[in-house]
Amino acid sequence: MIENEISLPLVAVVVVTYNSSKFVLETLESIKSQTYRNIELIITDDCSKDDTGEICRKWLDENKGRFVNAKLIVAQKNTGISGNCNRGLSAVNAEWVKIIAGDDILESFALSEYITFVLTDSSIKFVSCQVTVFSDDEKKCGLISSQYEVFDAPIRKQFKYLLTTGNFIVGASMFFNVDIARKIGGFDERFPMLDDYPFFVKVYKEGYRFYLLKKPLVRYRVHGNNASLSNNSLFADSSSRFYDAVIPALLLQNRLFLHYWDSKIIVFKKRFPKDKGIMNKIIRITLSLFSPIYYYNNLIRLFDRNYSQKS
């Protein structure tokens, strides 16, 4: 076991919080309970309106001896998730970092598994793992479904998937090398409520990639205040601005011309919300007819249907 080795890398766990008073103690206790011992703990709070900061401060006073280093950072103004992640990243002294939301939970063996995995190959700098989704009422439980097969593809195909199809990496799963993350500029604060997808795109743009550790190491809690699940208009705005500002240019740079044309149509369609009347719906349908990807996808569906009927 890696815990028996004499020299172990220092691993930072950065807990990002905002109004996390209901769940943050569970998160902190899961970090305290890690079988891996060489841990630095950074809690960074994004100007919570509840007593998250005080709860964390009291817990640290009682448990800081468990860690090589422990620190609480409380922002004076709210900057969003991306800014909060960057504050935590800038405070890290460790070689590796695990960022976790203040409502999620690490399995007790998570850090040991991450470190064992990265030490098998020096080229591994960014890691994703399987993630279990759960809720307090136990209505949602099980592994988050993801396009795990994409991880087996060459890096260029993975990057293409990110640009043309969407994110295949679960944000709660990421574990990465601190120096490389800083080198590529960390998280993009232009999109305050969308921390993970722009970061992943940046990783691939700079020539790095994520490797999949096929073990469930993180538990992702589903509740009414999840940024991406609660009809959060700030999250929607960050997502829209990221797509408009970043994706089309990268499609063009990577010679994905049909997808670039399609992305411009998608951006233009946003001027005509589909819930704003029949004319907007007609305009959106008409614009779709100019999309090469629209015809490509329909051809694929047609061939799949014909093949299924024949077989």
C-alpha positions as CSV (number, residue, x, y, z in Angstrom):
1,M,0.0,0.0,0.0
2,I,1.2,3.5,-0.7
3,E,0.7,4.6,2.9
4,N,3.7,2.4,3.8
5,E,6.0,4.3,1.6
6,I,8.5,6.6,3.3
7,S,7.9,9.7,1.1
8,L,4.4,10.7,0.1
9,P,3.5,13.7,-1.9
10,L,1.6,16.5,-0.1
11,V,-2.0,16.6,-1.3
12,A,-4.2,19.7,-0.8
13,V,-7.9,19.4,-0.5
14,V,-9.6,22.7,-1.4
15,V,-13.2,23.0,0.0
16,V,-15.2,25.6,-1.9
17,T,-18.2,26.9,0.1
18,Y,-21.1,29.2,-0.3
19,N,-24.0,29.0,2.1
20,S,-22.9,25.5,2.9
21,S,-23.7,25.5,6.6
22,K,-26.1,22.5,6.3
23,F,-23.6,20.1,4.8
24,V,-20.1,21.4,5.2
25,L,-19.3,19.4,8.4
26,E,-20.0,16.1,6.5
27,T,-17.6,17.3,3.8
28,L,-14.9,18.2,6.4
29,E,-15.3,15.0,8.3
30,S,-14.8,13.0,5.1
31,I,-11.5,14.7,4.6
32,K,-10.4,14.2,8.2
33,S,-11.2,10.4,7.7
34,Q,-8.9,9.9,4.8
35,T,-6.6,6.9,5.0
36,Y,-4.0,9.1,3.3
37,R,-2.2,11.2,5.9
38,N,-0.1,13.9,4.2
39,I,-2.9,16.4,3.6
40,E,-3.1,20.2,3.4
41,L,-6.6,21.6,3.9
42,I,-7.8,24.9,2.4
43,I,-11.4,26.1,3.0
44,T,-12.3,29.0,0.8
45,D,-15.7,30.6,1.5
46,D,-17.3,32.9,-1.1
47,C,-18.8,35.5,1.2
48,S,-21.6,33.2,2.5
49,K,-24.8,34.8,3.9
50,D,-25.2,32.1,6.5
51,D,-22.8,30.9,9.2
52,T,-20.6,28.7,7.0
53,G,-17.5,30.6,7.9
54,E,-18.0,30.4,11.6
55,I,-18.8,26.6,11.4
56,C,-15.6,26.0,9.5
57,R,-13.5,28.2,11.8
58,K,-14.7,26.3,14.8
59,W,-14.1,22.9,13.2
60,L,-10.6,23.9,12.1
61,D,-9.8,25.0,15.7
62,E,-10.7,21.5,16.9
63,N,-9.2,19.5,14.0
64,K,-6.3,21.4,12.5
65,G,-3.8,19.0,14.1
66,R,-4.9,16.3,11.7
67,F,-3.4,18.2,8.8
68,V,0.1,19.4,7.7
69,N,-1.4,22.8,7.1
70,A,-5.0,24.1,7.5
71,K,-6.4,27.5,6.4
72,L,-9.7,29.2,6.1
73,I,-10.1,32.0,3.5
74,V,-13.3,34.1,3.7
75,A,-13.9,36.4,0.7
76,Q,-15.1,40.0,1.4
77,K,-17.4,39.9,-1.7
78,N,-19.0,37.1,-3.7
79,T,-17.0,36.2,-6.9
80,G,-18.6,33.0,-8.0
81,I,-17.3,29.4,-8.1
82,S,-14.5,30.1,-10.5
83,G,-13.0,32.9,-8.4
84,N,-13.5,30.8,-5.3
85,C,-11.6,27.9,-6.8
86,N,-8.7,30.2,-7.8
87,R,-8.5,31.6,-4.3
88,G,-8.1,28.1,-3.0
89,L,-5.6,27.1,-5.7
90,S,-3.4,30.2,-5.0
91,A,-3.2,29.2,-1.3
92,V,-2.0,25.7,-2.0
93,N,1.5,24.6,-1.1
94,A,1.0,20.9,-2.1
95,E,2.0,19.2,-5.3
96,W,-1.5,17.8,-6.0
97,V,-4.9,19.1,-5.3
98,K,-8.5,17.8,-4.9
99,I,-11.2,20.5,-5.2
100,I,-14.5,19.6,-3.6
101,A,-17.7,21.5,-3.0
102,G,-18.8,22.1,0.6
103,D,-21.7,19.7,0.2
104,D,-20.0,16.7,-1.4
105,I,-18.2,13.8,0.3
106,L,-14.9,12.0,-0.3
107,E,-14.7,8.3,0.2
108,S,-12.2,7.5,2.9
109,F,-9.8,5.9,0.4
110,A,-10.1,8.6,-2.3
111,L,-6.8,10.4,-1.9
112,S,-4.8,7.2,-1.5
113,E,-6.4,6.0,-4.8
114,Y,-5.7,9.2,-6.6
115,I,-2.0,9.3,-5.6
116,T,-1.5,5.6,-6.3
117,F,-2.9,6.2,-9.8
118,V,-0.8,9.3,-10.7
119,L,2.4,7.7,-9.4
120,T,2.1,4.9,-11.9
121,D,2.8,7.2,-14.8
122,S,4.6,10.6,-14.7
123,S,2.6,11.9,-17.7
124,I,-0.6,11.8,-15.7
125,K,-1.3,15.4,-14.5
126,F,-5.2,15.5,-14.6
127,V,-7.4,12.7,-13.3
128,S,-11.2,12.0,-13.3
129,C,-12.9,9.3,-11.4
130,Q,-16.3,7.7,-11.1
131,V,-18.8,9.7,-9.0
132,T,-21.7,8.5,-7.0
133,V,-24.8,10.7,-6.9
134,F,-26.9,10.8,-3.7
135,S,-29.6,12.8,-2.0
136,D,-30.6,12.9,1.7
137,D,-34.0,11.4,0.9
138,E,-32.2,8.6,-1.0
139,K,-34.4,9.1,-4.1
140,K,-31.3,9.5,-6.2
141,C,-28.5,7.1,-5.7
142,G,-26.0,5.4,-8.1
143,L,-23.1,6.2,-10.4
144,I,-23.3,9.3,-12.5
145,S,-23.6,8.2,-16.1
146,S,-20.8,9.6,-18.2
147,Q,-19.2,9.0,-21.6
148,Y,-16.4,7.0,-20.1
149,E,-15.4,5.5,-23.4
150,V,-14.3,9.0,-24.6
151,F,-11.3,8.7,-22.2
152,D,-10.0,5.8,-24.3
153,A,-9.9,7.9,-27.4
154,P,-6.8,9.9,-28.6
155,I,-6.4,13.3,-27.1
156,R,-7.4,15.1,-30.3
157,K,-10.7,13.2,-30.4
158,Q,-11.3,13.9,-26.7
159,F,-10.8,17.6,-27.4
160,K,-13.1,17.4,-30.4
161,Y,-15.8,15.8,-28.2
162,L,-15.5,18.6,-25.6
163,L,-15.9,21.3,-28.4
164,T,-18.6,19.7,-30.5
165,T,-20.6,17.4,-28.2
166,G,-20.2,18.6,-24.6
167,N,-18.5,17.9,-21.3
168,F,-17.7,14.2,-20.6
169,I,-15.8,14.9,-17.4
170,V,-17.7,15.1,-14.1
171,G,-16.6,18.3,-12.3
172,A,-16.7,16.7,-8.8
173,S,-14.2,14.1,-9.9
174,M,-11.2,16.2,-10.8
175,F,-7.8,15.8,-9.2
176,F,-4.7,17.5,-10.7
177,N,-1.2,18.7,-10.5
178,V,-1.0,22.2,-8.9
179,D,1.9,23.6,-11.0
180,I,0.4,22.6,-14.3
181,A,-3.0,24.1,-13.3
182,R,-1.4,27.4,-12.4
183,K,0.7,27.3,-15.6
184,I,-2.4,27.2,-17.7
185,G,-4.1,30.0,-15.8
186,G,-6.4,28.1,-13.4
187,F,-10.1,28.7,-13.6
188,D,-11.7,31.3,-16.0
189,E,-13.3,34.0,-13.9
190,R,-15.1,35.4,-16.9
191,F,-17.6,32.6,-16.3
192,P,-18.2,32.8,-12.5
193,M,-20.7,30.1,-12.1
194,L,-19.2,27.6,-14.6
195,D,-15.9,26.5,-13.2
196,D,-15.3,23.0,-14.6
197,Y,-16.2,23.0,-18.4
198,P,-14.0,26.0,-19.3
199,F,-11.2,24.6,-17.2
200,F,-11.4,21.2,-19.0
201,V,-11.3,23.0,-22.4
202,K,-8.3,25.0,-21.3
203,V,-6.5,21.8,-20.2
204,Y,-7.0,20.2,-23.6
205,K,-6.2,23.4,-25.5
206,E,-2.8,23.5,-23.7
207,G,-2.0,19.9,-24.8
208,Y,-2.9,18.0,-21.6
209,R,-5.6,15.5,-21.0
210,F,-7.6,13.8,-18.3
211,Y,-7.1,10.2,-17.4
212,L,-9.9,8.1,-16.0
213,L,-9.5,6.3,-12.7
214,K,-12.3,3.7,-12.8
215,K,-13.3,3.8,-9.1
216,P,-16.1,5.8,-7.4
217,L,-14.1,8.1,-5.1
218,V,-16.5,11.0,-4.7
219,R,-20.1,11.3,-3.6
220,Y,-22.0,14.2,-5.3
221,R,-25.0,15.5,-3.3
222,V,-28.1,16.5,-5.2
223,H,-30.2,19.1,-3.5
224,G,-32.2,22.2,-4.3
225,N,-29.3,24.6,-4.3
226,N,-26.9,22.8,-6.7
227,A,-25.8,25.6,-9.1
228,S,-26.3,23.5,-12.2
229,L,-29.5,21.8,-11.1
230,S,-31.6,24.5,-9.6
231,N,-32.6,26.6,-12.6
232,N,-29.9,29.0,-11.6
233,S,-30.0,32.0,-14.0
234,L,-26.3,32.9,-13.1
235,F,-25.2,29.4,-14.1
236,A,-27.2,29.6,-17.4
237,D,-25.7,33.0,-18.1
238,S,-22.1,31.8,-17.5
239,S,-22.8,28.7,-19.7
240,S,-24.2,30.8,-22.5
241,R,-21.4,33.4,-22.4
242,F,-18.7,30.6,-22.4
243,Y,-20.3,29.0,-25.4
244,D,-20.5,32.3,-27.3
245,A,-17.0,33.6,-26.3
246,V,-14.8,30.5,-26.4
247,I,-16.2,27.5,-28.4
248,P,-16.7,29.1,-31.9
249,A,-13.1,30.4,-32.0
250,L,-11.6,27.0,-30.9
251,L,-13.7,25.2,-33.5
252,L,-12.3,27.4,-36.2
253,Q,-8.7,27.0,-34.8
254,N,-9.1,23.2,-34.9
255,R,-10.5,23.3,-38.5
256,L,-13.9,22.0,-37.4
257,F,-15.6,24.2,-40.0
258,L,-19.0,22.6,-40.1
259,H,-19.3,22.7,-36.3
260,Y,-18.1,26.3,-36.4
261,W,-20.9,27.2,-38.8
262,D,-23.3,25.3,-36.6
263,S,-22.1,27.2,-33.5
264,K,-22.8,30.5,-35.1
265,I,-26.3,29.5,-35.9
266,I,-26.9,28.4,-32.3
267,V,-25.6,31.7,-31.1
268,F,-28.0,33.6,-33.5
269,K,-30.9,31.4,-32.4
270,K,-30.6,32.6,-28.9
271,R,-32.0,36.0,-30.0
272,F,-35.3,34.2,-30.5
273,P,-36.2,32.3,-27.3
274,K,-38.5,29.4,-28.2
275,D,-40.9,30.3,-25.3
276,K,-41.6,33.8,-26.7
277,G,-44.2,33.0,-29.3
278,I,-44.9,31.1,-32.5
279,M,-42.9,33.4,-34.7
280,N,-39.8,32.7,-32.7
281,K,-40.4,29.0,-33.0
282,I,-40.7,29.4,-36.8
283,I,-37.5,31.4,-37.0
284,R,-35.6,28.8,-34.9
285,I,-36.8,26.0,-37.1
286,T,-35.9,27.9,-40.3
287,L,-32.4,28.6,-38.9
288,S,-31.9,24.9,-38.1
289,L,-32.4,24.2,-41.9
290,F,-29.1,26.1,-42.5
291,S,-27.2,23.9,-40.0
292,P,-25.0,21.2,-41.6
293,I,-24.9,19.3,-38.3
294,Y,-28.7,19.2,-38.4
295,Y,-28.6,17.3,-41.7
296,Y,-25.7,15.1,-40.5
297,N,-27.5,14.1,-37.3
298,N,-30.7,13.3,-39.2
299,L,-28.8,11.2,-41.7
300,I,-27.2,9.2,-38.8
301,R,-30.6,8.6,-37.2
302,L,-32.0,7.5,-40.5
303,F,-29.2,5.0,-41.1
304,D,-29.5,3.7,-37.6
305,R,-33.2,3.2,-37.9
306,N,-32.9,1.4,-41.3
307,Y,-30.1,-0.8,-39.9
308,S,-32.2,-1.7,-36.8
309,Q,-35.2,-2.6,-39.0
310,K,-33.1,-4.9,-41.2
311,S,-31.4,-6.6,-38.3
